[in-house]
Amino acid sequence: MNIMWIAIGAAAAIGLTALATAWAQSRIGAAGAAVLAEKPELAGTVIILVAIPETMVILGFIVALSLILRIGGG
């Protein structure tokens, strides 16, 4: 039973962060496209702003990995 909850927690760590990142990138991408239409010189800034939410998924993956490794060690 305990292993099941750890697996559900790991799935939630990846799933929820992926959904949140997708939502954030959709908003940032739409705003970034509008900014690039008016000021193309801000392309580097827009790329950085689109890439920042990806760190959420990376952190979610690290949490999920640590939970899964806890199952193997535990």
CNS distance restraints for C-alpha pairs under 8 A (distance, minus, plus):
assign (resid   1 and name CA) (resid   5 and name CA) 6.75 0.50 0.50
assign (resid   2 and name CA) (resid   6 and name CA) 6.46 0.50 0.50
assign (resid   3 and name CA) (resid   7 and name CA) 6.21 0.50 0.50
assign (resid   3 and name CA) (resid  71 and name CA) 6.39 0.50 0.50
assign (resid   4 and name CA) (resid   8 and name CA) 6.20 0.50 0.50
assign (resid   5 and name CA) (resid   9 and name CA) 6.06 0.50 0.50
assign (resid   6 and name CA) (resid  10 and name CA) 6.20 0.50 0.50
assign (resid   6 and name CA) (resid  67 and name CA) 6.31 0.50 0.50
assign (resid   6 and name CA) (resid  68 and name CA) 7.22 0.50 0.50
assign (resid   6 and name CA) (resid  71 and name CA) 7.25 0.50 0.50
assign (resid   7 and name CA) (resid  11 and name CA) 6.19 0.50 0.50
assign (resid   7 and name CA) (resid  67 and name CA) 7.49 0.50 0.50
assign (resid   7 and name CA) (resid  68 and name CA) 6.82 0.50 0.50
assign (resid   8 and name CA) (resid  12 and name CA) 6.09 0.50 0.50
assign (resid   9 and name CA) (resid  13 and name CA) 6.08 0.50 0.50
assign (resid   9 and name CA) (resid  64 and name CA) 7.38 0.50 0.50
assign (resid   9 and name CA) (resid  67 and name CA) 7.65 0.50 0.50
assign (resid  10 and name CA) (resid  14 and name CA) 6.52 0.50 0.50
assign (resid  10 and name CA) (resid  63 and name CA) 7.06 0.50 0.50
assign (resid  10 and name CA) (resid  64 and name CA) 4.15 0.50 0.50
assign (resid  10 and name CA) (resid  65 and name CA) 7.30 0.50 0.50
assign (resid  10 and name CA) (resid  67 and name CA) 5.99 0.50 0.50
assign (resid  10 and name CA) (resid  68 and name CA) 6.79 0.50 0.50
assign (resid  11 and name CA) (resid  15 and name CA) 5.86 0.50 0.50
assign (resid  11 and name CA) (resid  64 and name CA) 6.92 0.50 0.50
assign (resid  12 and name CA) (resid  16 and name CA) 5.56 0.50 0.50
assign (resid  12 and name CA) (resid  17 and name CA) 7.95 0.50 0.50
assign (resid  13 and name CA) (resid  17 and name CA) 6.24 0.50 0.50
assign (resid  13 and name CA) (resid  60 and name CA) 5.03 0.50 0.50
assign (resid  13 and name CA) (resid  61 and name CA) 7.00 0.50 0.50
assign (resid  13 and name CA) (resid  63 and name CA) 6.60 0.50 0.50
assign (resid  13 and name CA) (resid  64 and name CA) 5.73 0.50 0.50
assign (resid  14 and name CA) (resid  18 and name CA) 6.02 0.50 0.50
assign (resid  14 and name CA) (resid  57 and name CA) 6.70 0.50 0.50
assign (resid  14 and name CA) (resid  60 and name CA) 5.15 0.50 0.50
assign (resid  14 and name CA) (resid  61 and name CA) 5.74 0.50 0.50
assign (resid  14 and name CA) (resid  64 and name CA) 6.50 0.50 0.50
assign (resid  15 and name CA) (resid  19 and name CA) 6.24 0.50 0.50
assign (resid  16 and name CA) (resid  20 and name CA) 6.12 0.50 0.50
assign (resid  17 and name CA) (resid  21 and name CA) 5.99 0.50 0.50
assign (resid  17 and name CA) (resid  56 and name CA) 5.99 0.50 0.50
assign (resid  17 and name CA) (resid  57 and name CA) 5.30 0.50 0.50
assign (resid  17 and name CA) (resid  60 and name CA) 5.98 0.50 0.50
assign (resid  18 and name CA) (resid  22 and name CA) 6.11 0.50 0.50
assign (resid  18 and name CA) (resid  56 and name CA) 7.78 0.50 0.50
assign (resid  18 and name CA) (resid  57 and name CA) 5.69 0.50 0.50
assign (resid  19 and name CA) (resid  23 and name CA) 6.21 0.50 0.50
assign (resid  20 and name CA) (resid  24 and name CA) 6.15 0.50 0.50
assign (resid  21 and name CA) (resid  25 and name CA) 5.97 0.50 0.50
assign (resid  21 and name CA) (resid  53 and name CA) 5.45 0.50 0.50
assign (resid  21 and name CA) (resid  54 and name CA) 6.42 0.50 0.50
assign (resid  21 and name CA) (resid  56 and name CA) 6.73 0.50 0.50
assign (resid  21 and name CA) (resid  57 and name CA) 6.91 0.50 0.50
assign (resid  22 and name CA) (resid  26 and name CA) 6.11 0.50 0.50
assign (resid  23 and name CA) (resid  27 and name CA) 6.54 0.50 0.50
assign (resid  24 and name CA) (resid  28 and name CA) 6.12 0.50 0.50
assign (resid  24 and name CA) (resid  53 and name CA) 6.80 0.50 0.50
assign (resid  25 and name CA) (resid  29 and name CA) 5.58 0.50 0.50
assign (resid  25 and name CA) (resid  50 and name CA) 5.94 0.50 0.50
assign (resid  25 and name CA) (resid  53 and name CA) 6.88 0.50 0.50
assign (resid  26 and name CA) (resid  30 and name CA) 6.21 0.50 0.50
assign (resid  27 and name CA) (resid  31 and name CA) 6.33 0.50 0.50
assign (resid  28 and name CA) (resid  32 and name CA) 5.81 0.50 0.50
assign (resid  28 and name CA) (resid  49 and name CA) 7.14 0.50 0.50
assign (resid  28 and name CA) (resid  50 and name CA) 6.15 0.50 0.50
assign (resid  29 and name CA) (resid  33 and name CA) 6.07 0.50 0.50
assign (resid  29 and name CA) (resid  50 and name CA) 6.52 0.50 0.50
assign (resid  30 and name CA) (resid  34 and name CA) 6.47 0.50 0.50
assign (resid  31 and name CA) (resid  35 and name CA) 6.24 0.50 0.50
assign (resid  32 and name CA) (resid  36 and name CA) 6.08 0.50 0.50
assign (resid  32 and name CA) (resid  46 and name CA) 5.58 0.50 0.50
assign (resid  33 and name CA) (resid  37 and name CA) 6.24 0.50 0.50
assign (resid  34 and name CA) (resid  38 and name CA) 6.73 0.50 0.50
assign (resid  35 and name CA) (resid  39 and name CA) 5.81 0.50 0.50
assign (resid  35 and name CA) (resid  40 and name CA) 7.42 0.50 0.50
assign (resid  35 and name CA) (resid  42 and name CA) 7.55 0.50 0.50
assign (resid  36 and name CA) (resid  40 and name CA) 4.53 0.50 0.50
assign (resid  36 and name CA) (resid  41 and name CA) 7.51 0.50 0.50
assign (resid  36 and name CA) (resid  42 and name CA) 6.59 0.50 0.50
assign (resid  36 and name CA) (resid  43 and name CA) 6.46 0.50 0.50
assign (resid  42 and name CA) (resid  46 and name CA) 6.35 0.50 0.50
assign (resid  43 and name CA) (resid  47 and name CA) 6.21 0.50 0.50
assign (resid  44 and name CA) (resid  48 and name CA) 6.32 0.50 0.50
assign (resid  45 and name CA) (resid  49 and name CA) 6.19 0.50 0.50
assign (resid  46 and name CA) (resid  50 and name CA) 6.15 0.50 0.50
assign (resid  47 and name CA) (resid  51 and name CA) 6.20 0.50 0.50
assign (resid  48 and name CA) (resid  52 and name CA) 6.24 0.50 0.50
assign (resid  49 and name CA) (resid  53 and name CA) 7.72 0.50 0.50
assign (resid  50 and name CA) (resid  54 and name CA) 7.97 0.50 0.50
assign (resid  51 and name CA) (resid  55 and name CA) 7.70 0.50 0.50
assign (resid  53 and name CA) (resid  57 and name CA) 7.49 0.50 0.50
assign (resid  54 and name CA) (resid  58 and name CA) 6.50 0.50 0.50
assign (resid  55 and name CA) (resid  59 and name CA) 6.12 0.50 0.50
assign (resid  56 and name CA) (resid  60 and name CA) 6.13 0.50 0.50
assign (resid  57 and name CA) (resid  61 and name CA) 6.02 0.50 0.50
assign (resid  58 and name CA) (resid  62 and name CA) 6.28 0.50 0.50
assign (resid  59 and name CA) (resid  63 and name CA) 6.28 0.50 0.50
assign (resid  60 and name CA) (resid  64 and name CA) 6.10 0.50 0.50
assign (resid  61 and name CA) (resid  65 and name CA) 5.94 0.50 0.50
assign (resid  62 and name CA) (resid  66 and name CA) 6.12 0.50 0.50
assign (resid  63 and name CA) (resid  67 and name CA) 6.23 0.50 0.50
assign (resid  64 and name CA) (resid  68 and name CA) 6.15 0.50 0.50
assign (resid  65 and name CA) (resid  69 and name CA) 6.07 0.50 0.50
assign (resid  66 and name CA) (resid  70 and name CA) 6.14 0.50 0.50
assign (resid  67 and name CA) (resid  71 and name CA) 6.64 0.50 0.50
assign (resid  68 and name CA) (resid  72 and name CA) 6.75 0.50 0.50
assign (resid  69 and name CA) (resid  73 and name CA) 6.21 0.50 0.50
assign (resid  70 and name CA) (resid  74 and name CA) 5.63 0.50 0.50
